[in-house]
Amino acid sequence: MQARRMQVWAIAAGMLALAACSKSNNNNNNGGGGNGGGGNTNTGDSTLPASISANRTLLSGKTYIMDSDLVVQKGATLYIQSGVTLHVNEVTGLNAKHNLIVKGSFVSLGTQAAPVWITTGTKHTDNTFSSVTSSLTTDSAFMGLWCGINCDTTCALFIMKWTHLEFCGGNLTGTPVNGVTASTASWAILYQNINGIFDLEDSWIYGSTDDAVRITYGKINCMRNTFEKCGSNTGEAFNVKSGTRGDIAYNVVVGAATNAFKISDAGTTGTQCNVNCYNNTIVDCGYRQSSTSGHGGSINLEKGAQARIFNNLIVNCKIGLRIVSTADLVNATYGNTEFYGDSTNVCDNFYSVGDKTQPETSDIPDYTTYLPGGYVLGAAYDGSSLDGKNSPNFKNFTLPCAAPVATNWANTFDFHLNSGSPAIGKGTTAFAAQALVPQDATTGASEIDAPGADIGAYQSSGNGNKH
């Protein structure tokens, strides 16, 4: 009952904040977004203050400069309209990176026609996937040009729609919010309110030095996003911990350092991590993990977490579906996974060696054609017969490719499925989204897509990822 009251409070607080922003705009004929009731006038193209203590709107189509840390104080909402560019000025020195700290609420409402950009320097080109350079220190994706968006435990509402978030991961100065460590790499987004609402939809996250998104509690909806080059030599695209509940679906992840998704009940919230992870497309992940043997690839379920993991397309990842013995094996369900590998090393790890992943009859390829009789979960096997077989037949991504590690390509790819793809019609729709985030155009999820009939993030029906 307490959690339900908090959820209602969070939604109401967000709506009240936005209403206040709207009222301020209506009373300000020169287009000012207003800084609450203080009468602050803002015509856009301006430098933001170090602290926002009342509601503030960044106006559609304008450019704003973040030239220092920016703190959205408890009780305030930072509202970003479509087409805004929030430019974070770069600074030199490991521990001098700017940080967007949210103690109140954060709402970024880009649109397909006019997305929001939160970036530094030159914007990363839309949908152009680029290779990892020979030296991580020379690739801007991994330099941590600013910290990112760090939400404190008081942040009741985080909404990000049709927004580009880029070049995060700078080292933190001190401990500006709970749950972080000074002088370590920031996550691009940290969210940690167990009764709060977290919605990430139709957005792009490019570059990070560690995890792109770290959720340590809350009700979540992560749907139809694109993650590229997340983590330098460690880190996931989306990492959820104890107390996290909700849906992760229709995302495209290319070139994550470790896993695309880690699902773990690590922590002491008393609320079990419980998510649905379905209809995602995961390509070339796991090759920059430098410290932990056995980790790195696609989806990792561990440490007491439960999940429903279905309809995922895993292509040339270092390790396929990884269900660790410490996961909630009684309540974990999974299947309808398509694996593809260009090399024996990849095919030998569709089912991770040393773990408890149960091959399923709904998987592609048919495990009975290559696993030996009497196969024991976690045992090594010979997958060489699968090299280059069962291609998902993408619209524009040539398979087999010369290097699964993705060190030699830069192109505009299209991960939609051509007709005749083995992934078409092989998904399951026999379960439902948890849909714990209320649907609302402003303070909730715009769309919560049900599981799709095709494996992967793009559906032949036209549903799914919109990038």
Steps between C-alpha positions, in 0.01 A plus 500: 500500500784739584665432160172573324458831685855597408441416134188719491690777676784481249270528201303784658817684593627475145172625357488789745855593410422503130183698559705759684741515207209548261353778716834675509527478120149644455583797719828573325435654161865505397508118504671454836488156652510647847680370808192437709342803662820703511419694184815385322482577127663261255500554125707189426857477364620572853721361770313309767555571872673261737177431689132482408285524812161533327351378175682591180419445133757491221312628197448313176771549239731701727861431595610511863847484649595299808824661611515352851333231703123540485292391801124456466402540863243289683149618414605651165455361149729564202276474195662484153282560196550348154789617285706634790878465493658495845870550435732394782823696479809283525765563762846357548607277786373162615305635798359818349217365289156657508216300654121527471374412849127435543356511851157602368361380165626491141279498189647510148231488230662483161298385201584289197501815285687713757708296747678652798882496501705491822856496376841662482690615193393340173183293505533132419341434161155342510501124450858488371665219694876546517786267585702504819840656437820312576548711813211558737667821619464657154136408443276786619227252591711378793663823618230600749472859380247571776347295782137437408164515679524385861166471678486494878263279700258796516447508121143373468464542124747450213360522147716500186336472157658545156821635654866461400729466804869492409863483620430436871720330758733765642641442846279618787607782727406395851172316560228732368226237545455180697643181353805638319871501577724804468762504223338209313333508161143626501227298336322683218176467699460390862149448639431381855155574641331174596153657479586718202422491129774459238406519131757488217336483158608538137831657605866459408792459739840527334824446687576445868797388706298259717130410508281717282202453732511377860169440678523417866126514573174611343224418255647512152407509135800478262360468151609552137836663576837474323820452703838522329857471634400479865795432731869536420645183651214420737133577538157411364255693288223447759576363847216440749533409865287409803166676520466547123176386336368552149572450131806515273389450142556584131845649563798481264842464666818513290853467637449499879816424697350220710132412474213676333286428808598389848215394727608453861341510845820640651412736784286494813168662412283207600322525163618241248631615163235377256496610136380392160776517237356432156530574128844661512768493227854466637803522270877471557500530880743370761839557340637782717443341842855480629472390862241227560532157345179350367311830484416696194255456222130542490264438795623406846257382772653453846498550881144410592325695224205363309405587143309399191752511213346430161518589130854641509730502197866453597752555220878451523514558874790358699262304724137419434220474754658464845288367786722481807447239773433779752194626308147419614491189283156396626335819372723581202348415162654550158499379144432589135856630467679515166880470515734580213880475489767549235764304690529178698592697813166678482298189416667308782345747744139534385429330834763629740754248621505454878148633556143369518340614175243241394480451121141542383323332209377844390856626446672548163701301402348173620726396787441129432699533179827595668496432874626152586281229646498519878591870491543644849408863559812718482716237330726593209382387157608528136299763310721517192225364275299816569757750371318747275173304511148628573567861405217728618506659153517866599398768248847658508764322704711248314547161661736332529724798570877500511532581869226427754686729740394787271839662462483578131162640406316831493165512326133580522347165587141385493414215737148447366441146379474412132226261397619145544687575823490200737404747777165586345209332676725325752430719800249427774215726604387272782590748775431869564703806581506584869400858406572641846566850365170683445433604141496876452637723223687715753542332836506134399557262211373601157483139379557167671528244221390144565729209408532461123458201271842553338830457684691827539428871536337552160169341412381420149168652610674839531495498880809509718806723481440819302861598430 
